[in-house]
Amino acid sequence: MARNLPVLGSGEGGLSRYLDEIRKFPMLQPQEEYMLAKRFKEHDEAESAEKLVNSHLRLVAKIAMGYRGYGLPMGEVISEGNVGLMQAVKRFEPDKGFRLATYAMWWIKAAIQEYILRTWSLVKMGTTANQKRLFFNLRRMKSRIQALDDGDLKPDQIKKIATDLGVTETDVVSMNRRLGGDASLNAPIRSSEGESGQWQDWLVDDSESHEHRLAEKEEFDERRSMLQSAMECLNDRERRIFEARRLSEEPSTLEELSGEFGVSRERVRQIEVRAFEKIQKAIHDNLQEQDKTQATSVG
């Protein structure tokens, strides 16, 4: 799909050069993004897909940095996230009104998490859903309670994390020791042009105005409300699967849901697709109804 994707070299120097390269790709305006997505959807235009992918590589890098410290090469984590981005571009429906970044975020996270789960053996990270939740949320929980020092956690911190995540205190202690050695976004880094700075300096997008961000937030809130309303058309099983696969910060796997509902993984996938299609139709019908109401009020 993206034939001219920047090459991710090995080592810190290779990653620095890659971050330099992806910052050169321009961010797309909403209308430009829409037209590119339409051309790719309707005409399978490779050039349009490539522009969509390249313009969102910084998003992948930002998300990937949230998974640093698992003992995996950051270049490989980013590469897996890029695969998720390509899948998102391939499945993106521009006429539904959502921005590609909002849709792609879930695909990128899912691809990265799948890679991490494949790479870390079950012996290292545990087998239950709760242990997997601990695996992906321990750093966030430590930051929330300001447990930022290296080494073992304090007893009250262990108890707090165990209670919030529904795991045993032994699990918390064990996982914290396995995942030691976090990197920081404030770690120093040098660009290929000799400029020094910190990791976070190379991941900053061109900033938007406060008014633009406020408008986007209002649009997001409106669409979130529309999504919640549309989900009322789902039955309990469809809602559970859709939320677990599409709306969760740590999407459940097909295998986990197949065990929960006692059906095959393929059946779970079919239910997920059907739920997504029902929500798409509900949102489409709602938008049409709004258009009719506005036309009537104007007339």
C-alpha positions in Angstrom: 0.0 0.0 0.0 2.6 2.5 1.1 5.4 1.8 -1.4 7.6 4.8 -0.2 7.3 4.3 3.5 10.4 5.6 5.3 12.8 2.9 6.3 13.2 2.2 10.0 16.9 1.6 10.6 18.3 -0.3 13.6 19.5 1.4 16.7 18.9 4.8 18.1 20.4 6.5 15.1 18.1 4.7 12.7 15.1 5.6 14.8 16.1 9.2 15.0 16.5 9.4 11.2 13.0 7.8 10.8 11.4 10.3 13.2 13.1 13.1 11.2 11.7 11.7 8.0 8.1 11.3 9.1 7.9 14.8 10.4 8.4 16.0 6.8 5.0 14.6 5.7 2.3 17.3 5.8 -0.8 16.9 7.9 -4.0 16.7 5.8 -6.9 19.0 6.0 -10.3 17.3 6.6 -11.5 17.9 3.0 -8.2 16.7 1.5 -8.3 13.6 3.7 -11.8 12.9 2.6 -11.1 13.2 -1.1 -8.0 10.9 -0.8 -10.0 8.3 1.1 -12.8 8.5 -1.4 -10.4 8.0 -4.4 -8.8 5.0 -2.7 -12.2 3.5 -1.7 -13.8 3.9 -5.1 -10.8 3.6 -7.5 -8.2 1.7 -5.4 -5.8 4.5 -6.1 -2.5 3.5 -4.5 -1.1 7.1 -4.4 -4.1 8.3 -2.4 -3.6 5.4 0.1 0.1 6.2 0.4 -0.6 9.9 1.2 -3.1 8.9 3.9 -0.6 6.5 5.5 2.3 8.8 5.4 0.4 11.7 6.9 -0.5 9.5 9.9 3.0 8.0 10.6 3.5 10.5 13.5 0.3 9.2 15.1 1.8 5.7 15.0 5.0 6.9 16.5 3.2 8.7 19.4 1.1 5.6 20.2 4.1 3.3 20.0 6.1 5.4 22.5 3.4 4.6 25.0 4.5 0.9 24.8 8.2 1.6 25.5 9.8 -0.3 28.3 8.5 -3.8 27.4 12.0 -4.9 26.4 11.2 -4.8 22.7 12.9 -2.8 20.0 11.0 0.5 19.5 11.5 0.2 15.7 9.7 -3.1 15.6 6.8 -1.7 17.7 6.4 1.2 15.4 6.6 -1.1 12.4 3.7 -3.2 13.8 1.8 0.0 14.4 2.3 1.0 10.8 0.7 -2.3 9.8 -2.3 -1.5 11.9 -2.5 2.0 10.2 -2.5 0.4 6.8 -5.3 -1.9 7.8 -7.2 1.1 9.1 -6.8 3.0 5.8 -7.9 -0.1 3.8 -11.2 -0.3 5.9 -11.8 3.4 6.5 -15.3 4.7 5.4 -14.9 8.4 4.7 -18.6 9.0 4.3 -19.3 8.1 7.9 -18.0 11.5 9.0 -15.2 10.5 11.3 -11.6 11.5 10.9 -9.1 8.8 9.9 -7.0 9.4 13.0 -9.9 8.6 15.3 -10.6 5.4 13.4 -7.0 4.4 12.9 -6.0 4.8 16.6 -7.8 1.6 17.5 -6.2 -0.4 14.7 -2.7 0.9 15.6 -3.1 0.0 19.3 -4.5 -3.4 18.4 -1.6 -4.2 16.1 1.0 -3.2 18.6 -0.7 -5.1 21.5 -1.0 -8.2 19.3 2.7 -7.9 18.6 3.6 -7.5 22.2 1.5 -10.4 23.3 3.0 -12.6 20.6 6.5 -11.7 21.6 6.1 -11.9 25.4 5.6 -15.6 26.3 2.6 -16.5 28.4 5.0 -17.6 31.0 6.4 -14.1 31.4 3.1 -12.2 31.4 0.4 -14.5 32.6 -2.6 -16.1 30.9 -5.7 -14.5 32.3 -7.5 -11.4 31.0 -6.9 -9.6 34.3 -3.1 -10.3 34.1 -3.1 -9.0 30.5 -4.9 -5.9 31.7 -2.2 -5.5 34.4 0.5 -6.0 31.8 -0.8 -3.1 29.7 -1.9 -0.8 32.5 0.7 -1.1 35.3 2.7 1.9 34.1 -0.3 4.1 33.8 -1.5 3.1 37.3 2.0 3.8 38.8 2.0 7.2 37.2 -1.5 8.0 38.5 -0.5 7.2 42.1 3.0 8.8 41.6 4.9 5.6 42.1 7.7 6.8 39.9 10.7 5.4 41.7 12.6 2.3 40.5 12.4 -0.9 42.5 9.6 -2.5 44.4 6.3 -0.7 45.1 5.2 0.2 48.6 2.6 -2.0 50.2 -0.2 0.6 50.0 0.6 1.2 46.3 0.5 -2.5 45.6 -2.9 -2.8 47.3 -4.3 0.2 45.4 -3.2 -1.2 41.9 -4.4 -4.7 42.7 -7.8 -3.5 43.8 -8.3 -1.2 40.8 -7.2 -3.8 38.2 -8.8 -6.8 39.9 -5.6 -8.8 40.3 -3.7 -10.2 43.3 -1.0 -8.2 45.1 1.4 -11.0 44.1 0.6 -10.4 40.5 1.3 -6.7 40.9 4.7 -7.3 42.5 5.7 -9.9 40.0 4.7 -7.9 36.9 6.3 -4.7 38.3 9.7 -6.5 38.6 9.3 -8.0 35.1 8.6 -4.7 33.5 11.3 -2.7 35.2 13.5 -0.2 33.3 11.0 2.2 31.8 12.4 4.7 29.3 11.3 8.4 29.5 10.0 10.8 26.9 12.5 13.2 28.4 15.4 10.9 27.5 18.0 12.8 25.4 18.2 12.1 21.7 20.2 13.5 18.8 18.9 13.9 15.2 20.7 13.0 12.1 21.5 16.7 11.6 23.3 16.9 14.9 20.5 18.7 16.8 20.0 17.6 20.4 16.8 17.4 22.3 14.4 14.9 24.0 12.2 12.1 22.6 9.1 14.2 22.9 10.6 17.1 20.9 10.6 15.0 17.7 7.0 13.9 18.0 5.3 17.3 18.1 2.9 18.0 15.3 2.2 21.4 13.9 -0.1 22.9 16.5 -3.6 24.0 15.8 -5.4 27.1 17.1 -7.4 26.9 20.3 -10.5 27.7 18.4 -9.9 24.8 16.0 -9.2 22.4 18.9 -12.4 23.5 20.6 -14.4 23.0 17.4 -12.9 19.5 17.0 -13.8 18.7 20.7 -17.4 19.8 20.1 -17.5 17.7 17.0 -16.1 14.7 18.8 -18.6 15.0 21.7 -21.4 15.2 19.1 -20.2 12.1 17.3 -19.7 10.2 20.6 -23.3 11.0 21.5 -24.4 9.9 18.1 -22.5 6.6 18.5 -24.0 5.9 21.9 -27.4 6.5 20.5 -26.7 4.2 17.6 -25.5 1.4 19.9 -29.0 1.1 21.2 -29.9 -0.9 18.1 -27.5 -3.7 19.3 -28.5 -6.6 21.5 -26.5 -7.4 24.7 -24.1 -9.8 23.0 -23.4 -7.5 20.0 -22.9 -4.5 22.3 -20.4 -6.4 24.5 -18.4 -7.7 21.5 -18.4 -4.3 19.7 -17.3 -2.4 22.9 -14.6 -5.0 23.6 -13.2 -5.1 20.1 -13.7 -1.5 18.9 -14.0 0.9 21.9 -11.8 -0.6 24.6 -8.3 0.9 25.2 -7.1 -2.7 25.4 -9.2 -4.5 22.7 -10.1 -8.1 23.6 -9.0 -10.8 21.3 -11.3 -13.0 19.3 -10.1 -16.0 21.4 -11.0 -14.3 24.6 -14.5 -13.4 23.5 -15.1 -16.9 21.9 -14.4 -18.4 25.3 -16.7 -15.9 27.0 -19.6 -16.6 24.8 -18.9 -20.2 23.9 -18.8 -19.7 20.2 -16.0 -19.9 17.6 -13.6 -17.0 16.9 -15.1 -16.7 13.4 -18.5 -16.4 14.9 -17.3 -13.6 17.2 -15.8 -11.9 14.2 -19.1 -12.1 12.3 -21.0 -10.7 15.2 -18.5 -7.8 15.4 -18.9 -7.0 11.7 -22.7 -7.2 11.9 -22.7 -4.9 15.0 -20.5 -2.4 13.2 -22.7 -2.5 10.1 -25.8 -1.9 12.2 -24.2 1.0 14.0 -23.2 2.5 10.6 -26.7 2.2 9.3 -28.2 3.8 12.5 -25.8 6.7 12.3 -26.5 7.2 8.6 -30.3 7.1 9.2 -29.9 9.6 12.1 -27.9 12.0 9.9 -30.5 11.8 7.2 -33.2 12.5 9.7 -31.3 15.5 10.9 -30.9 16.8 7.4 -34.7 16.5 6.8 -35.4 18.3 10.1 -33.1 21.1 9.1 -34.6 21.4 5.6 -38.1 21.6 7.1 -37.1 24.3 9.6 -35.4 26.3 6.8 -38.5 25.9 4.6 
